[in-house]
Amino acid sequence: MAVKEAKSIAEYAFRKWMERENFQTAYFKLEMTDTHEAVIMDKNGDSMKLVYDSETRNVLPVY
């Protein structure tokens, strides 16, 4: 569950975003890289950077 693992509001938002986008935690790893930034990685080593905007409360993937 996203709530139990989150250590910050940004991390909670990232985990909820992953759930909504069907990124199953069994296959993807979330790593916080900064207060409002994270990277999700798959088992192949591919990754995607995410940014949390605290003003709009949105998670934005960075391409």
PyMOL Python script that loads the backbone (N, CA, C, O; Angstrom):
from pymol import cmd

cmd.read_pdbstr("""\
ATOM      1  N   MET A   1       0.841  -1.183   0.000  1.00  0.00           N
ATOM      2  CA  MET A   1       0.000   0.000   0.000  1.00  0.00           C
ATOM      3  C   MET A   1       0.886   1.246   0.000  1.00  0.00           C
ATOM      4  O   MET A   1       1.888   1.302   0.713  1.00  0.00           O
ATOM      5  N   ALA A   2       0.520   2.217  -0.784  1.00  0.00           N
ATOM      6  CA  ALA A   2       1.325   3.428  -0.961  1.00  0.00           C
ATOM      7  C   ALA A   2       1.488   4.222   0.326  1.00  0.00           C
ATOM      8  O   ALA A   2       2.546   4.810   0.548  1.00  0.00           O
ATOM      9  N   VAL A   3       0.487   4.254   1.164  1.00  0.00           N
ATOM     10  CA  VAL A   3       0.519   5.094   2.360  1.00  0.00           C
ATOM     11  C   VAL A   3       1.560   4.592   3.356  1.00  0.00           C
ATOM     12  O   VAL A   3       2.288   5.405   3.925  1.00  0.00           O
ATOM     13  N   LYS A   4       1.653   3.325   3.579  1.00  0.00           N
ATOM     14  CA  LYS A   4       2.554   2.780   4.591  1.00  0.00           C
ATOM     15  C   LYS A   4       4.020   2.961   4.242  1.00  0.00           C
ATOM     16  O   LYS A   4       4.848   3.116   5.140  1.00  0.00           O
ATOM     17  N   GLU A   5       4.363   2.945   2.957  1.00  0.00           N
ATOM     18  CA  GLU A   5       5.756   3.029   2.549  1.00  0.00           C
ATOM     19  C   GLU A   5       6.256   4.456   2.393  1.00  0.00           C
ATOM     20  O   GLU A   5       7.465   4.685   2.420  1.00  0.00           O
ATOM     21  N   ALA A   6       5.370   5.408   2.232  1.00  0.00           N
ATOM     22  CA  ALA A   6       5.766   6.795   1.943  1.00  0.00           C
ATOM     23  C   ALA A   6       6.341   7.483   3.174  1.00  0.00           C
ATOM     24  O   ALA A   6       5.812   7.367   4.279  1.00  0.00           O
ATOM     25  N   LYS A   7       7.441   8.202   2.953  1.00  0.00           N
ATOM     26  CA  LYS A   7       8.100   8.944   4.029  1.00  0.00           C
ATOM     27  C   LYS A   7       7.881  10.444   3.897  1.00  0.00           C
ATOM     28  O   LYS A   7       8.289  11.209   4.770  1.00  0.00           O
ATOM     29  N   SER A   8       7.233  10.875   2.799  1.00  0.00           N
ATOM     30  CA  SER A   8       6.941  12.289   2.580  1.00  0.00           C
ATOM     31  C   SER A   8       5.690  12.402   1.708  1.00  0.00           C
ATOM     32  O   SER A   8       5.243  11.423   1.110  1.00  0.00           O
ATOM     33  N   ILE A   9       5.146  13.590   1.648  1.00  0.00           N
ATOM     34  CA  ILE A   9       3.969  13.822   0.803  1.00  0.00           C
ATOM     35  C   ILE A   9       4.333  13.613  -0.663  1.00  0.00           C
ATOM     36  O   ILE A   9       3.549  13.044  -1.423  1.00  0.00           O
ATOM     37  N   ALA A  10       5.511  14.067  -1.061  1.00  0.00           N
ATOM     38  CA  ALA A  10       5.938  13.882  -2.451  1.00  0.00           C
ATOM     39  C   ALA A  10       6.041  12.394  -2.787  1.00  0.00           C
ATOM     40  O   ALA A  10       5.582  11.966  -3.847  1.00  0.00           O
ATOM     41  N   GLU A  11       6.634  11.612  -1.904  1.00  0.00           N
ATOM     42  CA  GLU A  11       6.761  10.179  -2.154  1.00  0.00           C
ATOM     43  C   GLU A  11       5.386   9.522  -2.210  1.00  0.00           C
ATOM     44  O   GLU A  11       5.150   8.644  -3.040  1.00  0.00           O
ATOM     45  N   TYR A  12       4.495   9.937  -1.345  1.00  0.00           N
ATOM     46  CA  TYR A  12       3.122   9.431  -1.374  1.00  0.00           C
ATOM     47  C   TYR A  12       2.486   9.739  -2.732  1.00  0.00           C
ATOM     48  O   TYR A  12       1.854   8.869  -3.332  1.00  0.00           O
ATOM     49  N   ALA A  13       2.651  10.972  -3.218  1.00  0.00           N
ATOM     50  CA  ALA A  13       2.088  11.365  -4.512  1.00  0.00           C
ATOM     51  C   ALA A  13       2.682  10.528  -5.645  1.00  0.00           C
ATOM     52  O   ALA A  13       1.964  10.130  -6.562  1.00  0.00           O
ATOM     53  N   PHE A  14       3.991  10.259  -5.587  1.00  0.00           N
ATOM     54  CA  PHE A  14       4.619   9.422  -6.613  1.00  0.00           C
ATOM     55  C   PHE A  14       4.030   8.013  -6.598  1.00  0.00           C
ATOM     56  O   PHE A  14       3.721   7.459  -7.653  1.00  0.00           O
ATOM     57  N   ARG A  15       3.876   7.440  -5.424  1.00  0.00           N
ATOM     58  CA  ARG A  15       3.344   6.072  -5.329  1.00  0.00           C
ATOM     59  C   ARG A  15       1.883   6.007  -5.792  1.00  0.00           C
ATOM     60  O   ARG A  15       1.484   5.043  -6.444  1.00  0.00           O
ATOM     61  N   LYS A  16       1.092   7.021  -5.461  1.00  0.00           N
ATOM     62  CA  LYS A  16      -0.292   7.056  -5.929  1.00  0.00           C
ATOM     63  C   LYS A  16      -0.345   7.222  -7.450  1.00  0.00           C
ATOM     64  O   LYS A  16      -1.187   6.617  -8.112  1.00  0.00           O
ATOM     65  N   TRP A  17       0.551   8.039  -8.000  1.00  0.00           N
ATOM     66  CA  TRP A  17       0.637   8.221  -9.444  1.00  0.00           C
ATOM     67  C   TRP A  17       0.969   6.890 -10.117  1.00  0.00           C
ATOM     68  O   TRP A  17       0.370   6.530 -11.130  1.00  0.00           O
ATOM     69  N   MET A  18       1.933   6.161  -9.540  1.00  0.00           N
ATOM     70  CA  MET A  18       2.302   4.857 -10.088  1.00  0.00           C
ATOM     71  C   MET A  18       1.112   3.917 -10.095  1.00  0.00           C
ATOM     72  O   MET A  18       0.912   3.194 -11.071  1.00  0.00           O
ATOM     73  N   GLU A  19       0.314   3.907  -9.032  1.00  0.00           N
ATOM     74  CA  GLU A  19      -0.878   3.062  -8.981  1.00  0.00           C
ATOM     75  C   GLU A  19      -1.861   3.437 -10.084  1.00  0.00           C
ATOM     76  O   GLU A  19      -2.375   2.564 -10.784  1.00  0.00           O
ATOM     77  N   ARG A  20      -2.124   4.741 -10.242  1.00  0.00           N
ATOM     78  CA  ARG A  20      -3.079   5.203 -11.263  1.00  0.00           C
ATOM     79  C   ARG A  20      -2.605   4.875 -12.677  1.00  0.00           C
ATOM     80  O   ARG A  20      -3.416   4.594 -13.559  1.00  0.00           O
ATOM     81  N   GLU A  21      -1.287   4.911 -12.891  1.00  0.00           N
ATOM     82  CA  GLU A  21      -0.724   4.641 -14.219  1.00  0.00           C
ATOM     83  C   GLU A  21      -0.396   3.158 -14.416  1.00  0.00           C
ATOM     84  O   GLU A  21       0.206   2.788 -15.424  1.00  0.00           O
ATOM     85  N   ASN A  22      -0.783   2.317 -13.471  1.00  0.00           N
ATOM     86  CA  ASN A  22      -0.595   0.862 -13.527  1.00  0.00           C
ATOM     87  C   ASN A  22       0.869   0.421 -13.529  1.00  0.00           C
ATOM     88  O   ASN A  22       1.220  -0.580 -14.153  1.00  0.00           O
ATOM     89  N   PHE A  23       1.713   1.168 -12.833  1.00  0.00           N
ATOM     90  CA  PHE A  23       3.088   0.737 -12.591  1.00  0.00           C
ATOM     91  C   PHE A  23       3.061  -0.119 -11.330  1.00  0.00           C
ATOM     92  O   PHE A  23       3.028   0.415 -10.220  1.00  0.00           O
ATOM     93  N   GLN A  24       3.074  -1.425 -11.487  1.00  0.00           N
ATOM     94  CA  GLN A  24       2.987  -2.322 -10.345  1.00  0.00           C
ATOM     95  C   GLN A  24       4.317  -2.354  -9.594  1.00  0.00           C
ATOM     96  O   GLN A  24       5.380  -2.531 -10.189  1.00  0.00           O
ATOM     97  N   THR A  25       4.234  -2.179  -8.280  1.00  0.00           N
ATOM     98  CA  THR A  25       5.447  -2.095  -7.466  1.00  0.00           C
ATOM     99  C   THR A  25       6.267  -3.384  -7.490  1.00  0.00           C
ATOM    100  O   THR A  25       7.445  -3.367  -7.132  1.00  0.00           O
ATOM    101  N   ALA A  26       5.672  -4.486  -7.901  1.00  0.00           N
ATOM    102  CA  ALA A  26       6.425  -5.732  -8.003  1.00  0.00           C
ATOM    103  C   ALA A  26       7.427  -5.679  -9.161  1.00  0.00           C
ATOM    104  O   ALA A  26       8.411  -6.419  -9.165  1.00  0.00           O
ATOM    105  N   TYR A  27       7.181  -4.816 -10.131  1.00  0.00           N
ATOM    106  CA  TYR A  27       8.020  -4.746 -11.317  1.00  0.00           C
ATOM    107  C   TYR A  27       8.821  -3.452 -11.429  1.00  0.00           C
ATOM    108  O   TYR A  27       9.734  -3.363 -12.250  1.00  0.00           O
ATOM    109  N   PHE A  28       8.496  -2.457 -10.619  1.00  0.00           N
ATOM    110  CA  PHE A  28       9.161  -1.162 -10.702  1.00  0.00           C
ATOM    111  C   PHE A  28       9.641  -0.729  -9.322  1.00  0.00           C
ATOM    112  O   PHE A  28       8.997  -0.992  -8.307  1.00  0.00           O
ATOM    113  N   LYS A  29      10.790  -0.056  -9.313  1.00  0.00           N
ATOM    114  CA  LYS A  29      11.362   0.444  -8.067  1.00  0.00           C
ATOM    115  C   LYS A  29      11.305   1.973  -8.088  1.00  0.00           C
ATOM    116  O   LYS A  29      11.668   2.597  -9.085  1.00  0.00           O
ATOM    117  N   LEU A  30      10.850   2.567  -6.993  1.00  0.00           N
ATOM    118  CA  LEU A  30      10.820   4.014  -6.851  1.00  0.00           C
ATOM    119  C   LEU A  30      11.984   4.437  -5.970  1.00  0.00           C
ATOM    120  O   LEU A  30      12.166   3.915  -4.870  1.00  0.00           O
ATOM    121  N   GLU A  31      12.771   5.389  -6.462  1.00  0.00           N
ATOM    122  CA  GLU A  31      13.896   5.910  -5.695  1.00  0.00           C
ATOM    123  C   GLU A  31      13.783   7.434  -5.637  1.00  0.00           C
ATOM    124  O   GLU A  31      13.789   8.108  -6.667  1.00  0.00           O
ATOM    125  N   MET A  32      13.680   7.961  -4.424  1.00  0.00           N
ATOM    126  CA  MET A  32      13.650   9.413  -4.241  1.00  0.00           C
ATOM    127  C   MET A  32      15.051   9.951  -4.490  1.00  0.00           C
ATOM    128  O   MET A  32      16.017   9.459  -3.906  1.00  0.00           O
ATOM    129  N   THR A  33      15.172  10.962  -5.354  1.00  0.00           N
ATOM    130  CA  THR A  33      16.480  11.539  -5.656  1.00  0.00           C
ATOM    131  C   THR A  33      16.645  12.932  -5.058  1.00  0.00           C
ATOM    132  O   THR A  33      17.765  13.425  -4.924  1.00  0.00           O
ATOM    133  N   ASP A  34      15.538  13.560  -4.700  1.00  0.00           N
ATOM    134  CA  ASP A  34      15.533  14.889  -4.101  1.00  0.00           C
ATOM    135  C   ASP A  34      14.202  15.026  -3.369  1.00  0.00           C
ATOM    136  O   ASP A  34      13.385  14.105  -3.395  1.00  0.00           O
ATOM    137  N   THR A  35      13.981  16.149  -2.727  1.00  0.00           N
ATOM    138  CA  THR A  35      12.755  16.359  -1.971  1.00  0.00           C
ATOM    139  C   THR A  35      11.504  16.202  -2.831  1.00  0.00           C
ATOM    140  O   THR A  35      10.510  15.630  -2.383  1.00  0.00           O
ATOM    141  N   HIS A  36      11.549  16.705  -4.057  1.00  0.00           N
ATOM    142  CA  HIS A  36      10.386  16.662  -4.945  1.00  0.00           C
ATOM    143  C   HIS A  36      10.674  15.937  -6.258  1.00  0.00           C
ATOM    144  O   HIS A  36       9.978  16.158  -7.249  1.00  0.00           O
ATOM    145  N   GLU A  37      11.687  15.076  -6.276  1.00  0.00           N
ATOM    146  CA  GLU A  37      12.045  14.339  -7.481  1.00  0.00           C
ATOM    147  C   GLU A  37      12.275  12.871  -7.159  1.00  0.00           C
ATOM    148  O   GLU A  37      12.737  12.511  -6.076  1.00  0.00           O
ATOM    149  N   ALA A  38      11.937  12.034  -8.138  1.00  0.00           N
ATOM    150  CA  ALA A  38      12.140  10.598  -7.979  1.00  0.00           C
ATOM    151  C   ALA A  38      12.410   9.976  -9.345  1.00  0.00           C
ATOM    152  O   ALA A  38      12.178  10.592 -10.385  1.00  0.00           O
ATOM    153  N   VAL A  39      12.901   8.752  -9.315  1.00  0.00           N
ATOM    154  CA  VAL A  39      13.119   7.975 -10.527  1.00  0.00           C
ATOM    155  C   VAL A  39      12.446   6.628 -10.321  1.00  0.00           C
ATOM    156  O   VAL A  39      12.591   6.006  -9.268  1.00  0.00           O
ATOM    157  N   ILE A  40      11.704   6.178 -11.342  1.00  0.00           N
ATOM    158  CA  ILE A  40      11.195   4.808 -11.298  1.00  0.00           C
ATOM    159  C   ILE A  40      12.014   4.001 -12.294  1.00  0.00           C
ATOM    160  O   ILE A  40      12.309   4.462 -13.397  1.00  0.00           O
ATOM    161  N   MET A  41      12.375   2.784 -11.885  1.00  0.00           N
ATOM    162  CA  MET A  41      13.206   1.918 -12.708  1.00  0.00           C
ATOM    163  C   MET A  41      12.548   0.564 -12.867  1.00  0.00           C
ATOM    164  O   MET A  41      11.895   0.060 -11.953  1.00  0.00           O
ATOM    165  N   ASP A  42      12.733  -0.024 -14.053  1.00  0.00           N
ATOM    166  CA  ASP A  42      12.239  -1.375 -14.259  1.00  0.00           C
ATOM    167  C   ASP A  42      13.403  -2.358 -14.131  1.00  0.00           C
ATOM    168  O   ASP A  42      14.543  -1.958 -13.897  1.00  0.00           O
ATOM    169  N   LYS A  43      13.104  -3.637 -14.287  1.00  0.00           N
ATOM    170  CA  LYS A  43      14.124  -4.674 -14.109  1.00  0.00           C
ATOM    171  C   LYS A  43      15.160  -4.685 -15.223  1.00  0.00           C
ATOM    172  O   LYS A  43      16.216  -5.301 -15.076  1.00  0.00           O
ATOM    173  N   ASN A  44      14.871  -4.001 -16.352  1.00  0.00           N
ATOM    174  CA  ASN A  44      15.825  -3.913 -17.459  1.00  0.00           C
ATOM    175  C   ASN A  44      16.800  -2.757 -17.298  1.00  0.00           C
ATOM    176  O   ASN A  44      17.747  -2.623 -18.073  1.00  0.00           O
ATOM    177  N   GLY A  45      16.565  -1.920 -16.287  1.00  0.00           N
ATOM    178  CA  GLY A  45      17.420  -0.770 -16.064  1.00  0.00           C
ATOM    179  C   GLY A  45      16.905   0.508 -16.710  1.00  0.00           C
ATOM    180  O   GLY A  45      17.531   1.560 -16.583  1.00  0.00           O
ATOM    181  N   ASP A  46      15.765   0.428 -17.405  1.00  0.00           N
ATOM    182  CA  ASP A  46      15.169   1.631 -17.973  1.00  0.00           C
ATOM    183  C   ASP A  46      14.569   2.452 -16.846  1.00  0.00           C
ATOM    184  O   ASP A  46      14.102   1.903 -15.847  1.00  0.00           O
ATOM    185  N   SER A  47      14.582   3.780 -17.011  1.00  0.00           N
ATOM    186  CA  SER A  47      14.099   4.636 -15.932  1.00  0.00           C
ATOM    187  C   SER A  47      13.323   5.828 -16.474  1.00  0.00           C
ATOM    188  O   SER A  47      13.413   6.174 -17.652  1.00  0.00           O
ATOM    189  N   MET A  48      12.558   6.444 -15.578  1.00  0.00           N
ATOM    190  CA  MET A  48      11.791   7.635 -15.885  1.00  0.00           C
ATOM    191  C   MET A  48      11.857   8.551 -14.674  1.00  0.00           C
ATOM    192  O   MET A  48      11.645   8.117 -13.542  1.00  0.00           O
ATOM    193  N   LYS A  49      12.152   9.819 -14.921  1.00  0.00           N
ATOM    194  CA  LYS A  49      12.227  10.802 -13.842  1.00  0.00           C
ATOM    195  C   LYS A  49      10.838  11.387 -13.609  1.00  0.00           C
ATOM    196  O   LYS A  49      10.099  11.664 -14.553  1.00  0.00           O
ATOM    197  N   LEU A  50      10.498  11.568 -12.334  1.00  0.00           N
ATOM    198  CA  LEU A  50       9.234  12.180 -11.941  1.00  0.00           C
ATOM    199  C   LEU A  50       9.515  13.396 -11.069  1.00  0.00           C
ATOM    200  O   LEU A  50      10.470  13.414 -10.292  1.00  0.00           O
ATOM    201  N   VAL A  51       8.669  14.411 -11.210  1.00  0.00           N
ATOM    202  CA  VAL A  51       8.776  15.619 -10.393  1.00  0.00           C
ATOM    203  C   VAL A  51       7.418  15.888  -9.766  1.00  0.00           C
ATOM    204  O   VAL A  51       6.387  15.786 -10.432  1.00  0.00           O
ATOM    205  N   TYR A  52       7.420  16.234  -8.471  1.00  0.00           N
ATOM    206  CA  TYR A  52       6.196  16.578  -7.759  1.00  0.00           C
ATOM    207  C   TYR A  52       6.108  18.089  -7.645  1.00  0.00           C
ATOM    208  O   TYR A  52       7.014  18.731  -7.113  1.00  0.00           O
ATOM    209  N   ASP A  53       5.012  18.660  -8.146  1.00  0.00           N
ATOM    210  CA  ASP A  53       4.769  20.103  -8.043  1.00  0.00           C
ATOM    211  C   ASP A  53       3.865  20.320  -6.836  1.00  0.00           C
ATOM    212  O   ASP A  53       2.674  20.015  -6.887  1.00  0.00           O
ATOM    213  N   SER A  54       4.426  20.846  -5.755  1.00  0.00           N
ATOM    214  CA  SER A  54       3.666  21.001  -4.510  1.00  0.00           C
ATOM    215  C   SER A  54       2.581  22.069  -4.609  1.00  0.00           C
ATOM    216  O   SER A  54       1.613  22.024  -3.850  1.00  0.00           O
ATOM    217  N   GLU A  55       2.714  23.018  -5.518  1.00  0.00           N
ATOM    218  CA  GLU A  55       1.681  24.048  -5.671  1.00  0.00           C
ATOM    219  C   GLU A  55       0.422  23.490  -6.312  1.00  0.00           C
ATOM    220  O   GLU A  55      -0.689  23.783  -5.871  1.00  0.00           O
ATOM    221  N   THR A  56       0.596  22.682  -7.356  1.00  0.00           N
ATOM    222  CA  THR A  56      -0.569  22.101  -8.039  1.00  0.00           C
ATOM    223  C   THR A  56      -0.894  20.705  -7.533  1.00  0.00           C
ATOM    224  O   THR A  56      -1.950  20.154  -7.846  1.00  0.00           O
ATOM    225  N   ARG A  57       0.028  20.126  -6.739  1.00  0.00           N
ATOM    226  CA  ARG A  57      -0.115  18.774  -6.206  1.00  0.00           C
ATOM    227  C   ARG A  57      -0.198  17.719  -7.310  1.00  0.00           C
ATOM    228  O   ARG A  57      -0.942  16.744  -7.204  1.00  0.00           O
ATOM    229  N   ASN A  58       0.577  17.934  -8.365  1.00  0.00           N
ATOM    230  CA  ASN A  58       0.615  17.014  -9.495  1.00  0.00           C
ATOM    231  C   ASN A  58       1.979  16.380  -9.625  1.00  0.00           C
ATOM    232  O   ASN A  58       2.999  16.976  -9.279  1.00  0.00           O
ATOM    233  N   VAL A  59       1.982  15.154 -10.133  1.00  0.00           N
ATOM    234  CA  VAL A  59       3.209  14.462 -10.475  1.00  0.00           C
ATOM    235  C   VAL A  59       3.377  14.573 -11.979  1.00  0.00           C
ATOM    236  O   VAL A  59       2.454  14.297 -12.745  1.00  0.00           O
ATOM    237  N   LEU A  60       4.570  14.983 -12.390  1.00  0.00           N
ATOM    238  CA  LEU A  60       4.840  15.173 -13.806  1.00  0.00           C
ATOM    239  C   LEU A  60       6.028  14.316 -14.231  1.00  0.00           C
ATOM    240  O   LEU A  60       7.111  14.438 -13.658  1.00  0.00           O
ATOM    241  N   PRO A  61       5.841  13.454 -15.226  1.00  0.00           N
ATOM    242  CA  PRO A  61       6.992  12.728 -15.757  1.00  0.00           C
ATOM    243  C   PRO A  61       7.853  13.670 -16.580  1.00  0.00           C
ATOM    244  O   PRO A  61       7.332  14.524 -17.298  1.00  0.00           O
ATOM    245  N   VAL A  62       9.161  13.520 -16.479  1.00  0.00           N
ATOM    246  CA  VAL A  62      10.095  14.344 -17.234  1.00  0.00           C
ATOM    247  C   VAL A  62      10.657  13.480 -18.346  1.00  0.00           C
ATOM    248  O   VAL A  62      11.294  12.458 -18.093  1.00  0.00           O
ATOM    249  N   TYR A  63      10.416  13.896 -19.578  1.00  0.00           N
ATOM    250  CA  TYR A  63      10.868  13.106 -20.742  1.00  0.00           C
ATOM    251  C   TYR A  63      12.149  13.656 -21.294  1.00  0.00           C
ATOM    252  O   TYR A  63      12.679  13.125 -22.270  1.00  0.00           O
TER     253      TYR A  63
END
""", "prot")
cmd.dss("prot")
cmd.show_as("cartoon", "prot")
cmd.util.cbc("prot")
cmd.orient("prot")
